[in-house]
Amino acid sequence: MFNTPSTRPQALAALREITRALSTAWDLDTTLDLIVRKTTEVMHVDSCTIYLLDPDGTTLRLRASTGLANRALGRSTLALGEGMTGFAVQSNQPVFARDAQHDPHFKWVDEAEESPFISLLAVPLDIEAKAIGAMNVQTRTPHDFSADEVALLSLIGDLAAGTLAKAQLYDKQRRQIEEMRALAQVSEVVTSPQYLDDILDVVTEMAAKMMDTAVCAIFLLNDAGTHLELRSARRDQTPYQHRPPLPATPNSVIGSVLHTGQPLYIANVQTDPRYRGQELARQEGLVSLLSVPLSVRDRVIGVFNCYSTELRQFNAEQQTLFATLANQTALAIENARLVTNTAVVREMHHRIKNNLQTVAMLMQLQLGDADRLDTRDVLQTNIHRIRSIAAVHEILSEKGFRLVDVKDVLERITQATAETMTHPGQALTIRVFGDALALPSKPATAIALVVNELVQNSLEHAFADRSADGQIEVSLGRSPDEIIIIVRDNGSGLPEQLDRGLGLEIVEALVQEDLNGRLKFNRPPQGGTEISLRLPRSLEQNP
């Protein structure tokens, strides 16, 4: 310690050392670390700590220290006038005490582990009479701070304040450059032919870096307008778990953002009664939330959230940045949906064209027998075939253009067939049961046509006696290598000599050529007819 005038040269040497060191520092974190280390060294104290004023102008936040617990950095705070350090800022003068813990202004700082320290000296940090923070030094043994020591720390504080102001300006400029670069990247993504999920993953990753937050998440309104679905999330350390869809009601946090179209800030989601997932937030370690709407032409399509892991006040600049990013993201989503919809329309036209060609082929096969066919029967048969294909497209339109629930298709077409081909007074049921089977549209359409032909054939021949009651069953199952579909009836059974008419020719052609499968006719011991289709499981993977 510098206790006498004779030690003034040492003090000047210490100041020169700190000045040289500070001249090499640029970014804020490096500068803070350098100041506290050099001050601890030249003043021969056990701890040096710096608090900086938050943008709100009322909160001092612990930013650097050589003696306090690392976990308190960035988390622990003091209000202006609170504690000896806060009082030094409020009064704009040094504050010191030999026995600091009994000083009337002393306050324990949460998580800082200050108990080993006894004496404390704090000085304000200001630039042109404007406070930017404070710094203090502490010792583990009782110490009376001399006037020289107070003056030295005050001089260090003056030097530090100027250097910190320069570092803060440097950090601000660097952030602005990074923000402009990130916004440029987002703009590039907006105009690129990427699919939606790829775009959202890029945006949430950029947003987490730009906002310096732990988690950024995008929720989009579903087609029904009833729920907000989590579409992308990025966090800095552990994977952000997928959330179930959230009701898009005005009384929820993100629901209110959706309905009002206005940003919403929550200081602590772990305790705020408006936030319903408090327990989940505690498990994830999430604290402050900034939520903004994703809007396109005055229409809100979703919500963009960012969470911090400590109490955080988002200033006006940060809120404007996040809102700008949200606007860019909404444009990206709209652009991606247009690209996707265009691809879907092309795919839809392709599939419809293929299926119309199938219908034309089936009708052309009938031309050879046109002279001896009943016109009504021909039209009725073709109506059922077209309805079978239409059932596939109906499910595609309801559930997307990827996979078709074959069981659902068969239930629809067998019900329609039963309604049009059974006669009054005839008690006949058609039942579909077994495994759910999701297939691409092409094999699903072929299976629908095959089962439709087999059911029609059974209705025409197995139950020719209109007074007979009976049932037709269609079962779906799987073996390790095959998809197995069985059409079974309890009708009159197969004739000794099976006549393969046009319907069965169509069935065999579809099974062998379109489905690469096998068809087998059986005569069950209990009577009736059983026809089994065995198809390769590879159909489930084909696009």
N, C-alpha and C positions, 0 to 999 in steps of 0.2 A: 504494500500500500504506500501511497505517497503522502507522508505525514508532515514533512517539514519543508521549508523553502529550499533547503539544500538538495532536495530530490526533484526540483523543477526540471533540470536537464533530462532526468529519466522520463518525466511526463512528456516533455517535448519530443524525445526520441520515440516514445510510444505513439504519439500523435502522428509523427512522420511515417512510422511503420504502418499504422492504420490507413493513412492517406494513400501511401503507395499501393497497399493491398486493394483498397476500394477503387482505385483508378483502373484496375484490370477487370472489375466486375461489371456485368451487363444485365443479365436477367435477374428477376426479383429473388427467386429462391436461392440462387448462388450468393447474391449480395447479402441477404439476411443471414445465411449460414456463416459467411465470412465475418460479418460484423460481430456476431455473438462470440465466435471463437477467438477473434483477435482481442476483443474487449476483455474476455475472461482471462486471456493470457497476460495482457499488459497491466491490468489492474489487480492481478493476483487474487481474484475472487473465485468462489466455488460455482457460481451460476450467473449467466447473463441471459436475459429474456427480452424479446421484442413483441409488443402487441401493435397491430395496425388497425386503424379505424375502418370499419365496414362502410360500404357505400351509403348506408342509411344515416351515417353521421352520428349515431348514438351508441354503437356497440364496438368495443375493442376486442379483437380476436387474436388469440395466441398463435403466432406464426413461426417463431424460432426460439430455441433455448439450448443451452449447454448443460443445464442441470435438472430441468423438469422432465416429467415422463413424456416419451415420444407420442404416446397415444392421445395426449391432450392437444397436440399441435393441430391447428385448424378447427378444433372442436370447442375448446374451453373459451369462454368469453367473460368480459367485465363490462358493465354499463359505465357511461361517463360518470365520474364521481365515486364509483364503487371500488373499494379496496384502495390501498395506498397508490397503486399505479394509476387507477382511474381518477383518483383525487389529484394526482400530479398533472394529468391532462386538463382536468376541469379548472384547476387553480393556475395552470400554466407556470408552475414553479417546481423545483426539486422537492421531494419528500423523502425523509429518511428516519430510521429508528434503530437503536441498538437492539431492543427487544421487540421486533416487528409484530409478533403474534399477539402482543398486548396493546398495540397501538389502536386507538379508536377507529381508525380508517381501515384497518387490516380486514381482509376477507379471504377465506380459503377458496382456491380456484379448483373447480371440479376436475378430478382425474389427474391433476398436476403433480401430486405427491410432494408437497412443499414442506412436510413436517421436519425434515432434517435441517432446514435453514432457520437461522435465528435473526440475523441483522439484514436490513434491506434498504437500498437507495434507489429511488425511481426518479426519472427526469422525463419531461414531455418531449416529443418530436414534433417540430412544426416548421412550416415553410411560409415565410412572410406573414407571420402571426396566425397562420391557419394550421390547426392541429391535424397531424396525419397518424399519430400513434404515440407510443411511449416505450421506454426501455428501462429495465431495472437490473441491478446486480445484487446478489445475496451471498452471505457467508455462513458457514456451518458453526463457526465460533463467534461469540459476542464481539462486536466491533463498533467503535465510534467513528463514523465517517467524518474526515477532516474537510475543511473548506477547500483544500487543494483537490481532494478526491471528488467532491461535489462538482467543482469547476471542471475537472478533467472529464467526468462522465457527461457533463453538460456540453463541453466542446465536442466530445465524441458523438453525442446526440445530434449536434448541429451538422457535423460532417455526415453522419448517417442519414439524417433527414434529406439532405440534398442528393445523396447517392441513391436513397430509396425512391425519391421522386423521379430521378432519372431512370431507375430500373423499372418502376411502375409504368412510365411512359413507354419504355422500350417494350415491355410485356404487352401493353395495350396495342401498340403498333403491330407487334408480331401477331397478336390475336386477330386484329383486323385483317391482316394479310392472309392468315390462315382461314378466316371466315369467308373472305372474298374468294379464296381458292376453292374452299369447300362448296360455296354457292355456285361457283363456276362448274365444279364437278357435278353438282346436282342438276344444273341446267343441261349439262352434257348428257346426263342420264335421262332427263326428261325427253330429249329429242332422239334418243337411241332406241332401236327396235328390240328392247328387252321385254321379258315378261314381268308381270306385276311383282311376284315374290322376289325376283332378283333385284328389282328396283328398290323395294322396301327394305331389304337387307342392307343395301348400300347406304340408304338414307339414315337408318337407325344407327348404323356404325359411325357415320359422319357426325350425326347429331350428338352422340354421346361424347365425342372428342371436342366438338365445338362448344358445347355447353358445360364441359368438364363435370359431367354428372355420371352417376353409377349406372343408371338404366334409362334407356329411351325405348318407348314402345308405341306401336301404331295399332289402333283399333279401327276397323272399318264396319260400316253399317251393312247388315246382311240384305239380301234381295227383298225379303219380306218387310224390312224396316222395323223389326221387333227387337233385334239384339245387335250388340257391338262385338265383333269377333277379333281376337288378337291375331294379327297377320304377320307381325315381325317384332322382335325385341332383341336388344343387345345390352349386355352389361359388362363391366370392366373385368370382373374376376370369375365368378361362378355363373353357369348357364342360368338364364332367367327362365323359370319354369313356365310352360304353356298354361294359360288361364282358360277356363271354360267361357263360353259366350256370356256377356253381361247384358241384362235387360236394358233396353234403351229408354228408360223411364226418366222423366224430369227430376225425380227426387233422389237420383244417384249423382255422384260427383261428375263422372264423365257424361252421364245422361243429360245433366244440366248444361254442360258445355255444348253438347250436340244440339239441344233444343234452343238455347239462347244464342249460339254462335259467338259467345264471348269467352275470353280466356279465364281461367280460374287458378288461383294460387292457394295452396294449403301449407302452412308452416310445418305441421307435424301430422302426418297421416296415421301415426300410431296412436294418437290421442284425440284427433278431431272427430266429433260424432258424425259428421257428414260422410266420412270415409268408412265404408262398410267392411273392408278387408283389413281391419286393424291387426288382427292376429297374424295374418299372412305378411303384413308389412313388417311386423316385429321379427318374424322368422327370416325374412329377406334382408333385414337391416335397413329398410327404406324410411326416410324421414320427410323431407320437403318435396312437394309436388308442384310442377307447373304444367297445366293442361291447356292446350289450345285447339280450336276447331280446324279441321281440314275442309276447306270450302272451295267449290268450283261454281262460279257464276251465281253467287248468293245461295247455293245449295250445299248444305253441310253433309259430307259423305263419311266422316269419321272423326277421330280424335287422336291427337298426338300428345303423348305424356313424356315428361322427363322427371326422374327422381334423383335426389341426392341421398347420401348416407349420413349426412350431418345436417343440423339446422342451417338452412340456407335462405337468404333473402335474394330473390332474383331482381336485379335492378332494371330500370327502364330499357337500357341498352340491350341487356340479355333477353328481355321479353320481346323486344322488337326483332332481334335476330331470330329467335325461335319462331315467331309468327311468320317471318319471311321464309324461313326454311319450310314451315308448314304449307305456305302458299305454293312454293315450288314443288313440294311433295304431292299436293293435291293435283297439280298439273301433270306430274309424272304418272299418277294413278289413272287420270283420265286418258292420257296418251296410251298407256299400257292396255287399258280396257278396250280402246279403239282397235289397237293392234290385235288383241286377243279375239275380239268380236269378229274382225275381218277374217282371221284364220278359221274361226268357228263357222262363219257363213260359207267360206270356201269348202270346208270339210262337209258341211251339211249338204251343199249342192252336189258334191262328189258322191256322197252316200245315196242321196235321192236318185241321182242319175243311174247309179249301179242297180238300185232296187227297181226302178222303172224298166231297166233293161231286162231284169229277171222276170218281171211281170210279162213283158213283151215276148220273152223266150217261152214262157209257160203257155201263153195264148197261141203262139205259133205252133207249138207241139200239138195243140188241139185241132189245127187246121186240117191235118190228115184225116181225121175222123169226123169232120164237120158235117158230112152228109147224113150220118147216122146218129148224131148227137142231138139231144133235146136242147133247144135254145135256152129255155128257162134253167135247166140244170147247169149248162155251161156258164151262164151269167152268175148263177148262185155260187158255183165253185170259185170263179174268179173273184167275186166279192169277198169270199172268205180269205182267199190268198192275199188280196190287197189289205184287208183288215189285219191280217197277221203281221204284215210289214208295217202298217200304220201303228200297231201296238208298240213295236220297237221304237219308232220315232216319237211316239207320245211319251214314253219313259225317258228317252234322251232329252226331250224338251223340258221335262220336269226336273231331272236330276243331273243334267250336264251331258257333255258330249264325249265322255270317256268310256264308261262301262255300263252295261245293261244288266238289270236283274232279270235273268231268264225265267225264274219262277214267277215273278210278277207278270211278265209277258204271257206266259202260258196260262195263268189264271184268267187273264183278260180275254184271250182268244177262245179258250174252251168255254167260258161263260157265254160269249157272244154266239158261238157255234151251237151250244145247247139251246139257246133261246130261239134260234132261227130254224134248226133242223129237227127238233123233237116235235111230236104231234100232240094235239090235245088228248088228254086222257092217258098219255104214255108217261109213266113214272120212271124217268131215267136221270141219273145224276152223273156228273163229271167232276172228278176231284183231282187236284194237283197237290202233292205233298213231297216232303224230303228236304234235302239241303238247299240253302240259298246258293245261287250260282251266278256270279258276276262275270260277264264276258264282253269283249269288244263287239261293236254293232254288227260286223259282218257275220261272224259265226252265230251270234244271237239271232239274226234274221233267218239264217239257214235253218237253225233248230226250230224256230217258230213255224216256218213253212213245212218242215218235215212233220212235226207233231200235228199241225193243222190237217195235213193230208191223211195221217193215220187215224185221227179222231173222226174225220169225215167218212173215211172208208169203213170204220167200225160202225158208225151210225147208219150207213147205207146198207151194209151187208150183215153185220152181226145181229142187228135188231130189225131185220126186214119185217118180221111179224110185229106189227104196230101195237098189238095188245100186250106184248111182253114188257115187263119191267126189267131194269138192269142198271148197271153202272160201268163207267169207264174210269180207270185210274191212271194218272201220269205221275210217276215217281222219279225223283232226281237224287243221285248219289255220286260218291267218288270212291275210287280205289287209289292206291299210291300212284298208279300210272294212267288211269283212265277216268273220264267222266261217263257215268252210266245213266241212261234215261230209258225207262221202261214204260210202254203203253200197254195196258192190260184191260180186257173187258170180260164180262161173264156171259157173252152172247152165244151164238150158235157154233162158234169155233171155225177153224180153218177147213176149207174143203180138201179132199185128198189131192186134187190137182189144183195148185194155186195159179190163178190167172193173173198175171202181172199186167194190169191195165195202165193207163196213162198216169194215174195217181201214184202207183207204186214205182213206175219208172222214174218219175220226178223225185220220189223219196230216195231211191237208190243213187240217182245222179248227185243229189245234194249231199248225201252222207259220204259217198266215196270221193267226189271231186272237190266239194267246197269244205268239207269237214275232216277229210282224211280218216274216216271212221269205218266201222263195220256194222252191218245190219243183220239181225237174226230173227227168224219167225219160229215161235215155239207153240206147242200144244200142251198146256198145263193138264195134269191128271184130273183136276176138278172141273175141267171144261173151259170153254172160252178160248180166247186168243191172247198171246203175249208176244210183243215185238220189242226187242232190246236194241238200243243204240249204244255202241262203245266208241267213245271219242278220245283222242289224245289230250292229256292235261296241258300240253303246250298251247292249246287254244286260249288258255287263260292269260298267257303272256303276250300273245300277238297283239300289236297295236291295231 
